Amino acid sequence: MLEIRHLETLSAIRDGGSLQEAADRLHLTQSALSHQLRDLETRLGTPLLNRRTRPARLTTAGLRVLALADEVLPQIRATERELQRLAAGRTGRLHLAIDCHSCFQWLMPSMDAFRGQWPDVALDLSAAFSFAPLPALVRGDLDLVITSDPQQLEAVEYLPLFKYELVLAVSESHPLAASKHIAPEQLADQILITYPVDRQRLDVFTTFLDPADVEPAAVRKAELTPIIVQLVASNRGVTALPNWALTEYLHQGWLRLCHLGPQGVWRTLYAAVRTEDIDAPYINDFLAIARETCFKTLDGIRSVKV
């Protein structure tokens, strides 16, 4: 009666916290997911989800199936990866570059997990802050680039990892702290603190300020996220960063987050690879590990339907 897809469904409901988020993670409609769940409950003769609670909670039977999923699914994935290694050969090269300072938070655990699965693949990481990573990918100097700024390049494919919101962080005492969302004109008299990268690679300019023809009063640069947060908390300026990069600082009572515009600014983080490598098993496995790590460790991100 139980199939792998059923185990994946229960696991996604637990991890996502709602049927809609579980459906997104499984690339299904919520209706299709609900139908699949009710079909399984009919087969088993017992409910797996208590739909009268908000959010819906797994029943005792559902928790038992979930325990099975937690035991079986990792074994299935490990076996699949082992079979991929046998089919593709155990050696390879995966030289990565990241185009965003804040990506280290989830990328390093992903790389550690990948090394355990593919010990004979040469794994290396560069921070692409001082060179153009996408041309290096085309030349073959790199094998994968993490970026939120895709460019139309021949023989390069962009595989989505997740969506995130770019938010404005201000101090608790800042005049903008009471605002739910910010208009571009409200930053015209502000000092904007950014990472030390070219303007055209900063989303706050390309997606928010430049389209409105607005310039901040000044731009200050800092290398590290904790330093930027300290500067913002001490009223030295404001900053626009991914929502998940700021989560760990919110409980300290230093910052307030504001949406950029009434709808917010949502961006997609991609893994860029050469078209010829898009089916390489170890690259696909790295992306699967990265996505899994992101949704386990980052708050406020959304899955991307492919």
ZIQUIJO-V620119 format. One record per residue. RES is the residue in three letters. PHI is phi in degrees with one decimal (none if undefined). OMEGA is omega as a letter, one per 30 degrees, with the letter a starting at -180 (* if undefined). BURIAL is # if it has 24 or more other ideal C-beta (glycine too) atoms within 12 Angstrom, else .. Layout:
res=RES phi=PHI omega=OMEGA burial=BURIAL
res=RES phi=PHI omega=OMEGA burial=BURIAL
This chain:
res=MET phi=none omega=a burial=.
res=LEU phi=-85.8 omega=l burial=.
res=GLU phi=-121.9 omega=a burial=.
res=ILE phi=-57.6 omega=a burial=.
res=ARG phi=-62.6 omega=l burial=.
res=HIS phi=-68.5 omega=l burial=#
res=LEU phi=-63.9 omega=l burial=#
res=GLU phi=-64.4 omega=l burial=#
res=THR phi=-64.7 omega=l burial=#
res=LEU phi=-62.8 omega=l burial=#
res=SER phi=-64.4 omega=a burial=#
res=ALA phi=-67.1 omega=l burial=#
res=ILE phi=-63.8 omega=l burial=#
res=ARG phi=-63.1 omega=a burial=#
res=ASP phi=-72.6 omega=a burial=#
res=GLY phi=-82.3 omega=l burial=#
res=GLY phi=85.1 omega=l burial=.
res=SER phi=-157.1 omega=l burial=.
res=LEU phi=-66.4 omega=a burial=#
res=GLN phi=-65.0 omega=a burial=.
res=GLU phi=-66.9 omega=l burial=.
res=ALA phi=-62.4 omega=l burial=#
res=ALA phi=-62.4 omega=l burial=#
res=ASP phi=-60.7 omega=a burial=#
res=ARG phi=-67.0 omega=a burial=#
res=LEU phi=-93.9 omega=a burial=#
res=HIS phi=59.0 omega=l burial=.
res=LEU phi=-124.3 omega=l burial=#
res=THR phi=-78.1 omega=l burial=.
res=GLN phi=-62.5 omega=l burial=#
res=SER phi=-63.0 omega=a burial=.
res=ALA phi=-64.7 omega=l burial=.
res=LEU phi=-65.6 omega=l burial=#
res=SER phi=-61.7 omega=l burial=#
res=HIS phi=-62.7 omega=l burial=.
res=GLN phi=-62.4 omega=a burial=#
res=LEU phi=-67.7 omega=l burial=#
res=ARG phi=-66.8 omega=l burial=.
res=ASP phi=-62.9 omega=l burial=.
res=LEU phi=-66.3 omega=l burial=#
res=GLU phi=-62.4 omega=l burial=#
res=THR phi=-64.1 omega=l burial=.
res=ARG phi=-62.2 omega=a burial=.
res=LEU phi=-80.5 omega=a burial=.
res=GLY phi=75.6 omega=l burial=.
res=THR phi=-154.6 omega=l burial=.
res=PRO phi=-71.9 omega=l burial=.
res=LEU phi=-105.3 omega=a burial=#
res=LEU phi=-134.7 omega=l burial=#
res=ASN phi=-87.7 omega=a burial=.
res=ARG phi=-82.8 omega=l burial=.
res=ARG phi=-83.7 omega=l burial=.
res=THR phi=-91.9 omega=l burial=.
res=ARG phi=-127.9 omega=g burial=.
res=PRO phi=-75.2 omega=l burial=.
res=ALA phi=-60.9 omega=a burial=#
res=ARG phi=-118.8 omega=l burial=.
res=LEU phi=-69.9 omega=l burial=#
res=THR phi=-78.5 omega=l burial=.
res=THR phi=-58.3 omega=l burial=.
res=ALA phi=-64.6 omega=l burial=.
res=GLY phi=-62.4 omega=l burial=#
res=LEU phi=-65.7 omega=l burial=.
res=ARG phi=-67.5 omega=l burial=.
res=VAL phi=-65.9 omega=l burial=#
res=LEU phi=-63.1 omega=l burial=#
res=ALA phi=-61.2 omega=l burial=.
res=LEU phi=-63.7 omega=l burial=#
res=ALA phi=-60.4 omega=a burial=#
res=ASP phi=-64.6 omega=l burial=.
res=GLU phi=-85.0 omega=a burial=.
res=VAL phi=-87.1 omega=a burial=.
res=LEU phi=-59.1 omega=l burial=#
res=PRO phi=-60.3 omega=l burial=.
res=GLN phi=-67.8 omega=l burial=.
res=ILE phi=-63.3 omega=a burial=.
res=ARG phi=-65.4 omega=l burial=#
res=ALA phi=-64.3 omega=l burial=.
res=THR phi=-66.9 omega=l burial=.
res=GLU phi=-59.6 omega=a burial=.
res=ARG phi=-65.6 omega=l burial=#
res=GLU phi=-64.1 omega=l burial=.
res=LEU phi=-66.1 omega=l burial=.
res=GLN phi=-63.2 omega=l burial=#
res=ARG phi=-63.1 omega=l burial=.
res=LEU phi=-65.1 omega=a burial=.
res=ALA phi=-75.4 omega=a burial=.
res=ALA phi=-99.9 omega=a burial=.
res=GLY phi=91.7 omega=a burial=.
res=ARG phi=-88.1 omega=a burial=.
res=THR phi=-107.1 omega=l burial=.
res=GLY phi=174.2 omega=l burial=#
res=ARG phi=-136.3 omega=l burial=.
res=LEU phi=-135.4 omega=l burial=#
res=HIS phi=-97.4 omega=a burial=#
res=LEU phi=-110.2 omega=l burial=#
res=ALA phi=-138.9 omega=l burial=#
res=ILE phi=-113.2 omega=a burial=#
res=ASP phi=-104.0 omega=a burial=#
res=CYS phi=-142.7 omega=a burial=#
res=HIS phi=-62.8 omega=a burial=#
res=SER phi=-80.0 omega=a burial=#
res=CYS phi=-70.6 omega=a burial=#
res=PHE phi=-57.8 omega=a burial=.
res=GLN phi=-55.7 omega=a burial=#
res=TRP phi=-108.5 omega=a burial=#
res=LEU phi=-73.3 omega=a burial=#
res=MET phi=-63.2 omega=l burial=.
res=PRO phi=-61.2 omega=l burial=.
res=SER phi=-64.0 omega=l burial=#
res=MET phi=-65.8 omega=l burial=#
res=ASP phi=-62.0 omega=l burial=.
res=ALA phi=-65.6 omega=a burial=#
res=PHE phi=-64.3 omega=l burial=#
res=ARG phi=-58.2 omega=l burial=.
res=GLY phi=-66.7 omega=a burial=.
res=GLN phi=-88.6 omega=a burial=#
res=TRP phi=-129.4 omega=a burial=#
res=PRO phi=-64.6 omega=a burial=.
res=ASP phi=-99.7 omega=l burial=.
res=VAL phi=-89.3 omega=a burial=#
res=ALA phi=-73.7 omega=a burial=.
res=LEU phi=-108.0 omega=a burial=#
res=ASP phi=-143.6 omega=a burial=.
res=LEU phi=-133.4 omega=l burial=#
res=SER phi=-126.1 omega=l burial=#
res=ALA phi=-89.2 omega=a burial=#
res=ALA phi=-87.3 omega=a burial=#
res=PHE phi=-91.6 omega=a burial=#
res=SER phi=-116.3 omega=l burial=.
res=PHE phi=-150.5 omega=a burial=.
res=ALA phi=-85.8 omega=a burial=#
res=PRO phi=-75.4 omega=a burial=#
res=LEU phi=-66.1 omega=l burial=#
res=PRO phi=-59.5 omega=l burial=.
res=ALA phi=-65.7 omega=l burial=#
res=LEU phi=-65.2 omega=l burial=#
res=VAL phi=-62.4 omega=a burial=#
res=ARG phi=-68.4 omega=a burial=.
res=GLY phi=98.9 omega=l burial=.
res=ASP phi=-71.7 omega=l burial=.
res=LEU phi=-121.8 omega=l burial=#
res=ASP phi=-115.1 omega=a burial=#
res=LEU phi=-158.5 omega=l burial=#
res=VAL phi=-127.6 omega=l burial=#
res=ILE phi=-91.0 omega=a burial=#
res=THR phi=-151.5 omega=l burial=#
res=SER phi=-108.7 omega=a burial=#
res=ASP phi=-126.1 omega=a burial=#
res=PRO phi=-66.5 omega=l burial=#
res=GLN phi=-121.8 omega=l burial=.
res=GLN phi=-73.1 omega=l burial=.
res=LEU phi=-128.8 omega=l burial=.
res=GLU phi=-64.6 omega=l burial=.
res=ALA phi=69.9 omega=l burial=.
res=VAL phi=-122.9 omega=l burial=#
res=GLU phi=-112.8 omega=l burial=#
res=TYR phi=-114.1 omega=a burial=#
res=LEU phi=-106.1 omega=a burial=#
res=PRO phi=-69.1 omega=l burial=#
res=LEU phi=-99.5 omega=l burial=#
res=PHE phi=-167.8 omega=l burial=#
res=LYS phi=-102.4 omega=l burial=#
res=TYR phi=-141.6 omega=l burial=#
res=GLU phi=-99.6 omega=l burial=#
res=LEU phi=-83.7 omega=a burial=#
res=VAL phi=-124.4 omega=l burial=#
res=LEU phi=-94.7 omega=l burial=#
res=ALA phi=-106.5 omega=l burial=#
res=VAL phi=-130.8 omega=l burial=#
res=SER phi=-73.2 omega=l burial=#
res=GLU phi=-59.9 omega=a burial=.
res=SER phi=-97.4 omega=a burial=.
res=HIS phi=-71.6 omega=l burial=#
res=PRO phi=-57.5 omega=a burial=.
res=LEU phi=-86.4 omega=a burial=#
res=ALA phi=-63.6 omega=a burial=.
res=ALA phi=-85.0 omega=a burial=.
res=SER phi=-85.8 omega=l burial=.
res=LYS phi=-75.5 omega=l burial=.
res=HIS phi=-141.8 omega=a burial=.
res=ILE phi=-117.1 omega=l burial=#
res=ALA phi=-90.6 omega=a burial=.
res=PRO phi=-53.3 omega=a burial=#
res=GLU phi=-62.8 omega=a burial=.
res=GLN phi=-73.1 omega=l burial=#
res=LEU phi=-98.0 omega=a burial=#
res=ALA phi=-65.7 omega=a burial=.
res=ASP phi=-109.2 omega=a burial=.
res=GLN phi=-109.0 omega=l burial=#
res=ILE phi=-87.0 omega=a burial=#
res=LEU phi=-98.9 omega=a burial=#
res=ILE phi=-98.6 omega=a burial=#
res=THR phi=-133.0 omega=l burial=#
res=TYR phi=-71.2 omega=a burial=#
res=PRO phi=-81.0 omega=l burial=.
res=VAL phi=-127.5 omega=a burial=#
res=ASP phi=-60.9 omega=a burial=.
res=ARG phi=-55.2 omega=a burial=.
res=GLN phi=-69.8 omega=l burial=.
res=ARG phi=-106.8 omega=l burial=#
res=LEU phi=-108.0 omega=a burial=#
res=ASP phi=-61.6 omega=a burial=#
res=VAL phi=-61.6 omega=l burial=#
res=PHE phi=-81.6 omega=a burial=#
res=THR phi=-68.2 omega=a burial=.
res=THR phi=-107.8 omega=a burial=#
res=PHE phi=-129.1 omega=a burial=#
res=LEU phi=-82.1 omega=a burial=#
res=ASP phi=-60.8 omega=l burial=.
res=PRO phi=-59.8 omega=l burial=.
res=ALA phi=-94.0 omega=a burial=.
res=ASP phi=56.6 omega=a burial=.
res=VAL phi=-116.7 omega=l burial=.
res=GLU phi=-115.5 omega=l burial=.
res=PRO phi=-69.3 omega=a burial=#
res=ALA phi=-62.2 omega=l burial=.
res=ALA phi=-162.1 omega=l burial=.
res=VAL phi=-122.5 omega=l burial=#
res=ARG phi=-116.8 omega=a burial=.
res=LYS phi=-116.1 omega=l burial=.
res=ALA phi=-144.6 omega=a burial=#
res=GLU phi=-75.0 omega=a burial=.
res=LEU phi=-116.4 omega=l burial=.
res=THR phi=-59.3 omega=l burial=#
res=PRO phi=-59.5 omega=l burial=.
res=ILE phi=-68.7 omega=l burial=.
res=ILE phi=-58.9 omega=a burial=#
res=VAL phi=-62.2 omega=l burial=#
res=GLN phi=-62.6 omega=l burial=.
res=LEU phi=-64.5 omega=l burial=#
res=VAL phi=-65.0 omega=a burial=#
res=ALA phi=-61.5 omega=l burial=#
res=SER phi=-95.1 omega=l burial=.
res=ASN phi=61.4 omega=l burial=.
res=ARG phi=-90.0 omega=a burial=.
res=GLY phi=159.7 omega=l burial=#
res=VAL phi=-125.1 omega=a burial=#
res=THR phi=-144.9 omega=l burial=#
res=ALA phi=-119.5 omega=a burial=#
res=LEU phi=-138.5 omega=l burial=#
res=PRO phi=-57.8 omega=a burial=#
res=ASN phi=-56.6 omega=a burial=#
res=TRP phi=-70.3 omega=a burial=#
res=ALA phi=-74.9 omega=a burial=#
res=LEU phi=-107.7 omega=a burial=#
res=THR phi=-54.8 omega=a burial=#
res=GLU phi=-67.3 omega=a burial=.
res=TYR phi=-95.7 omega=a burial=#
res=LEU phi=-69.8 omega=a burial=.
res=HIS phi=-69.2 omega=l burial=.
res=GLN phi=-81.3 omega=l burial=.
res=GLY phi=75.0 omega=a burial=.
res=TRP phi=-93.3 omega=a burial=#
res=LEU phi=-123.0 omega=l burial=#
res=ARG phi=-124.8 omega=a burial=#
res=LEU phi=-108.6 omega=l burial=#
res=CYS phi=-125.2 omega=l burial=#
res=HIS phi=-71.5 omega=l burial=#
res=LEU phi=-91.4 omega=a burial=#
res=GLY phi=84.8 omega=a burial=#
res=PRO phi=-63.6 omega=l burial=.
res=GLN phi=-96.1 omega=a burial=.
res=GLY phi=77.9 omega=l burial=#
res=VAL phi=-109.4 omega=l burial=#
res=TRP phi=-106.6 omega=a burial=#
res=ARG phi=-124.1 omega=l burial=#
res=THR phi=-114.6 omega=l burial=#
res=LEU phi=-94.2 omega=a burial=#
res=TYR phi=-118.0 omega=l burial=#
res=ALA phi=-106.8 omega=l burial=#
res=ALA phi=-93.3 omega=l burial=#
res=VAL phi=-136.6 omega=l burial=#
res=ARG phi=-70.5 omega=a burial=#
res=THR phi=-55.5 omega=a burial=.
res=GLU phi=-66.4 omega=a burial=.
res=ASP phi=-104.2 omega=a burial=#
res=ILE phi=-65.2 omega=l burial=.
res=ASP phi=-101.7 omega=l burial=.
res=ALA phi=-63.1 omega=a burial=#
res=PRO phi=-57.6 omega=a burial=#
res=TYR phi=-71.9 omega=l burial=#
res=ILE phi=-70.7 omega=l burial=#
res=ASN phi=-62.0 omega=l burial=#
res=ASP phi=-68.8 omega=l burial=#
res=PHE phi=-60.4 omega=l burial=#
res=LEU phi=-64.3 omega=l burial=#
res=ALA phi=-64.1 omega=l burial=#
res=ILE phi=-65.2 omega=a burial=#
res=ALA phi=-62.3 omega=l burial=#
res=ARG phi=-62.0 omega=a burial=#
res=GLU phi=-61.6 omega=l burial=#
res=THR phi=-64.5 omega=a burial=#
res=CYS phi=-60.3 omega=a burial=#
res=PHE phi=-74.2 omega=l burial=#
res=LYS phi=-85.7 omega=a burial=.
res=THR phi=-112.8 omega=a burial=#
res=LEU phi=-106.7 omega=l burial=#
res=ASP phi=-96.8 omega=l burial=#
res=GLY phi=81.9 omega=l burial=#
res=ILE phi=-97.4 omega=a burial=#
res=ARG phi=-127.2 omega=l burial=#
res=SER phi=-77.0 omega=a burial=#
res=VAL phi=-112.8 omega=l burial=#
res=LYS phi=-77.6 omega=a burial=.
res=VAL phi=-93.1 omega=* burial=.
